Amino acid sequence: MKIINVALRCIPEKQHEYEAFIAQLVAGSRAESGNLAYDHFKKLGSEHEYAIIEHWRDQAAVDFHNQTPHFQTFLAEIGPYLASEPEIIRVDYEPA
């Protein structure tokens, strides 16, 4: 399994637009056959920091996701909503 965690900090004045924009990414990603879980969370104690936590069946599922229209739209249009660059952590997970 592939796990991807993305930390995002939005510009306070764009919070509502950011949340609507991300909702489209979440809905599209959850519908993908290789997706095991895809969630967007607001960080505790912060109004403008978020995390996307993704679980994918395998690398092929991640590769497919990276080419989807909803993810390509995210890449092309997320910049104006963010106060800083996203922080991305990628992890391989194989249950014992």
N, C-alpha and C positions, 0 to 999 in steps of 0.2 A: 504494500500500500504506500502511496505517496501522500504526504501531509504538507500543506503549504499554509503558513501563517503570515498574514500581511497586516502590519500596523499602519493606520492612516490617521492623519491629523487634518481636519478640515478647517477652512477659514470660517470663523464664527458667523459672519454675515451671510454665508452661503450654506449653512447647515441644513436647512429644509430642502433646498435644491439638491444638495449632496445626497441626502437620504433617499430622495425620489430616484435619483440617478443610479445609486447603488442597488436599489430594489429591483431594477431591471436586470442588472448583472446577476443578482442572486437567483431570481426566478429562472432565467435562462440556464444558468449553471446547474441548478438542481434538477432540471429536466434532462440533462445529458445522461446517457446510459452508463457511462463509466464513473459517474459521481456517486460517492457513498454518503457524503454530507457536505453541505455548503451553507455556512451561517455568517451573519454580520452582527457584531456586538458593539455596544457602546462601553468604553472602559469605565470601570467603577471610579467614581470621584472626579470624572472629567466630562464636560459637556461636548467636547469637540474632538475627542480621540476615540478611534474605533479599531476593531480588528475583524478581519475576514479569516475564518478558519475553514480550510478545504481538505476533504479526504477523497482521494481518487483511487480507483481500483489498481491502476498500474501506470507506467510512464506513457503508454499508448493513449490512455484516457486523458492525461495531462496534455499531451501533444495535440490531440483532437480539440480539447477545450481551448487551447491557445490560438486555434484557427477559427473559432466560431465568431459569427458576427457580433454577438453581445460582448465577447471579450475584446475583440478588436475595437469596438466602440468605446469600451472602458479605457483601453490604452490611449486612444486618440483624444478622448474628451475629459479625462479625470483631472488633468493638470490645473485648470482654473479653480477647482474646488479645494485644492490642497494647500496647506500652509507650509508643508515640507515634503520632501521625497518619501514615498512609501518605504517601509522597512520590511524586507521579505526574508523569511526563514523557511527553507525546504528541508524535509526530513523523510528518510526511508523508514518504514515501519513494517516489520515482519513479526507477527505474534509468535510467541514461543509454543 
